[in-house]
Amino acid sequence: MRTTSSRNGNAPGGPGGPGGPGGPGRPVTVCGLPVHPLTLKESVAAAEALIADGGPHQHVVLNAAKVVQAHDDPELARIIRSCSLVNSDGQSVVWAGRLLGSPLPERVAGIDFMLALWRSAARNAYRVYLLGAEAKVVEETARIAAAQGVEVVGHRDGYWNESEEARVVAAVREACPDILFLAVPSPRKEYFLARRQEELGCALVVGVGGSFDVVAGLRSRAPRWMRRAGLEWFHRLVQEPRRMFLRYAVGNTRFVAITAAYWARLSTRRGGDA
């Protein structure tokens, strides 16, 4: 399948894209950022509606770390607000939504969304491009996706410099994918898409973080019970203690502080309305 792009950005309807049947609908607000209150199944249906719309559309996930990044970086916050589909990748964001009166039905982990969208791609003959991670990782990810019936029309690693960026974009565009899965760190991927999304020529870009590493077997996922309990962060800390310690020790503390500040403002407004 190759969609015919309408080149209408993230309109109509601002954040949330198409609001018709199957579309993302209107997001709720958590810590000043939009999140769509959708289940995994509903998120896939919304993605399919965005692909049918033609795009270009961008999907992004929110976790505690990205909320903190966006709090410090107004441009990143602006990009997130412009995205057509925003999922809560972190259980902490789900908890914050409940506290702030913006309930979310469940956590939609980025890797779960990617794998579910692969199944949709196989059913609907969507053309898929994989961009990011190390060369051997993306090669193995492409092999596994193809074995699951996904039409992978191209792939390359996530390591390029400024002078190579135009060639990377041209390679994606020439492959004519319906979906681009982008596995590079935040906020690099958000800035890249802010510059280049129109040129990429695909209906939907999905940011997937480290999901290629998990699919290729470089990292393992937490057991299901840990994911359900919101403890996947602990599993990652055990696997990558040096990299994750500051992120969780400092970042999560700041996330709690940001959430508390929004809760205090909300409580003040409610008190004033009483």
C-alpha positions in Angstrom: 0.0 0.0 0.0 1.2 3.5 -0.8 -0.9 6.4 0.6 -1.5 9.6 -1.3 -0.2 12.3 1.0 -2.5 15.3 1.4 0.4 17.3 2.9 -1.8 18.9 5.5 0.6 18.7 8.4 -1.1 17.7 11.7 -4.4 19.4 10.7 -7.3 19.2 10.8 -8.2 20.0 14.4 -4.8 20.8 15.7 -3.2 18.3 18.0 -4.9 15.0 17.5 -5.2 15.1 13.7 -8.3 13.7 12.1 -11.0 13.4 14.7 -13.4 11.2 12.8 -14.1 7.5 13.3 -10.9 5.7 14.3 -8.9 8.9 14.6 -7.0 9.9 17.7 -9.7 12.4 18.9 -8.9 15.1 21.3 -6.0 14.7 23.8 -6.1 15.4 27.5 -3.4 17.4 29.2 -0.8 16.1 31.6 1.8 18.4 33.0 1.1 20.9 30.2 1.5 18.3 27.4 -1.1 16.5 25.3 -1.7 12.8 25.7 -4.4 10.8 23.9 -6.5 8.7 26.3 -6.4 5.6 24.2 -5.7 1.9 24.8 -3.2 0.1 22.6 -5.9 -1.3 20.3 -7.4 2.2 20.0 -4.0 3.7 19.3 -3.4 1.3 16.4 -6.8 2.1 14.9 -5.9 5.8 15.3 -2.6 5.2 13.5 -4.4 3.5 10.7 -6.7 6.5 10.3 -3.7 8.8 10.2 -2.1 6.7 7.5 -5.3 6.7 5.5 -5.4 10.5 5.8 -2.0 10.7 4.1 -0.1 12.8 6.5 2.5 13.8 7.2 1.7 12.8 10.8 4.0 12.2 13.8 3.6 9.9 16.7 5.4 10.5 20.0 5.4 8.8 23.4 5.6 10.6 26.8 7.4 9.3 29.9 8.8 11.0 32.9 12.1 11.8 31.3 10.5 13.4 28.2 8.1 15.5 30.4 11.2 16.9 32.2 13.0 17.5 28.9 10.0 19.4 27.5 9.7 21.4 30.8 13.2 22.6 30.2 13.0 22.9 26.4 10.1 25.0 25.0 10.9 24.0 21.4 10.5 20.3 22.3 7.3 21.0 24.1 6.0 22.8 21.0 6.9 19.8 18.8 5.1 17.4 21.1 2.0 19.6 21.1 2.0 19.5 17.2 2.1 15.7 17.0 -1.0 13.9 15.7 -0.8 11.0 18.2 0.7 11.0 21.7 0.8 7.9 23.9 1.8 7.5 27.5 4.8 5.3 27.4 5.4 5.7 31.2 3.3 4.4 34.0 4.3 7.5 35.9 2.5 9.6 33.3 -0.6 7.5 33.8 -0.5 8.0 37.5 0.1 11.8 37.0 -2.9 11.9 34.7 -5.1 10.4 37.4 -3.8 12.9 40.0 -4.4 15.9 37.7 -7.9 14.9 36.6 -6.8 13.7 33.1 -7.3 9.9 33.4 -5.6 7.6 30.8 -6.9 4.1 30.3 -3.5 2.4 30.3 0.1 2.7 29.5 0.9 2.2 25.8 4.6 1.2 25.7 6.4 2.3 22.6 7.6 -1.2 21.8 4.1 -2.7 22.2 2.8 0.0 19.9 5.5 -0.8 17.3 4.9 -4.5 17.4 1.1 -4.0 17.1 1.6 -1.6 14.2 3.8 -4.2 12.5 0.9 -6.6 12.6 -1.3 -3.9 11.2 1.3 -3.3 8.5 1.3 -7.0 7.5 -2.5 -7.0 7.3 -2.8 -3.8 5.4 0.2 -4.0 3.2 1.8 -0.9 4.6 5.3 -0.2 3.4 7.8 0.2 6.3 11.2 1.8 6.7 13.4 1.3 9.8 15.8 4.1 10.7 18.0 4.1 13.8 20.1 2.1 16.2 23.4 0.4 15.3 23.8 -1.1 11.8 23.8 -4.7 13.0 20.8 -4.0 15.3 18.6 -2.4 12.6 19.6 -5.2 10.1 18.4 -7.9 12.6 15.3 -5.9 13.3 14.5 -5.6 9.6 15.0 -9.4 9.2 12.6 -10.1 12.1 10.0 -7.7 10.9 10.1 -9.2 7.4 9.7 -12.7 8.8 6.5 -11.4 10.4 5.1 -10.4 7.1 6.1 -6.7 7.2 7.1 -5.2 3.8 10.4 -3.5 4.9 11.3 -1.3 2.0 14.5 0.0 3.5 16.6 0.4 6.7 19.7 2.1 7.9 21.5 2.9 11.2 20.9 6.0 13.2 24.4 7.4 13.0 24.8 10.3 10.6 26.2 13.7 10.7 24.8 17.0 9.5 26.4 16.7 6.1 24.8 13.2 5.6 21.3 14.2 6.7 20.0 15.2 3.3 21.1 11.7 1.9 19.4 9.9 4.7 16.1 11.9 4.0 16.4 11.2 0.3 16.9 7.5 0.8 13.7 7.3 2.9 11.7 9.3 0.4 12.9 7.2 -2.5 11.7 4.1 -0.7 8.2 5.5 -0.4 7.2 4.1 3.0 3.8 4.5 4.6 5.4 4.2 8.0 8.8 5.2 9.2 9.9 3.8 12.6 12.6 6.1 14.0 14.9 4.7 16.7 17.1 7.6 17.7 17.2 9.3 21.1 15.1 12.2 22.2 15.2 15.1 21.6 17.3 14.4 18.5 14.5 12.6 16.7 12.0 15.3 17.5 14.3 18.0 16.2 15.1 15.9 13.1 11.4 15.6 12.3 10.8 19.3 12.9 13.3 20.0 10.1 12.6 17.1 7.7 9.2 15.5 8.2 7.7 17.1 5.1 10.6 15.9 2.9 10.5 12.3 4.2 7.3 11.6 2.2 5.6 9.1 4.5 2.2 9.3 6.1 3.3 8.4 9.7 6.5 8.6 11.6 6.7 6.6 14.8 9.4 7.3 17.4 10.4 4.0 19.0 13.4 4.8 21.2 15.3 1.7 22.1 12.8 -0.7 20.7 15.0 -2.1 17.9 17.6 -3.1 20.6 14.9 -5.2 22.4 13.6 -6.8 19.2 17.2 -7.6 18.1 17.9 -9.2 21.5 20.5 -6.6 22.6 18.3 -5.8 25.7 15.5 -7.7 27.4 12.2 -6.4 28.6 11.0 -6.6 32.1 8.8 -9.5 33.1 5.1 -8.8 32.5 4.3 -8.5 36.2 7.0 -5.8 36.6 5.5 -3.9 33.6 2.0 -4.2 35.1 3.3 -2.9 38.5 5.0 0.1 36.8 8.5 -1.3 37.7 10.0 -1.6 34.2 12.3 1.3 35.1 13.9 -0.9 37.8 14.6 -3.7 35.2 16.3 -1.1 32.9 18.3 0.3 35.9 19.7 -3.2 36.6 20.6 -3.7 32.9 22.2 -0.2 32.4 23.0 1.1 35.9 25.5 3.8 34.8 23.3 5.2 32.1 20.0 5.0 33.9 21.0 6.0 37.5 21.0 9.8 36.9 18.0 9.6 34.6 15.9 7.9 37.3 17.4 9.4 40.4 17.3 13.0 39.2 14.8 12.8 36.4 12.1 11.1 38.3 12.5 13.4 41.3 12.1 16.4 39.0 9.0 14.7 37.3 7.4 14.4 40.8 8.1 18.0 41.5 6.7 19.1 38.1 3.5 17.0 38.7 3.2 18.4 42.2 3.4 22.0 40.9 0.6 21.3 38.4 -1.5 19.7 41.1 -1.0 22.7 43.3 -2.1 25.1 40.5 -5.1 22.9 39.8 -6.0 22.8 43.5 -5.7 26.6 43.7 -8.0 27.1 40.7 -10.6 24.7 42.2 -10.4 26.5 45.5 -11.0 29.8 43.8 -14.0 28.4 41.9 -15.6 27.1 45.1 
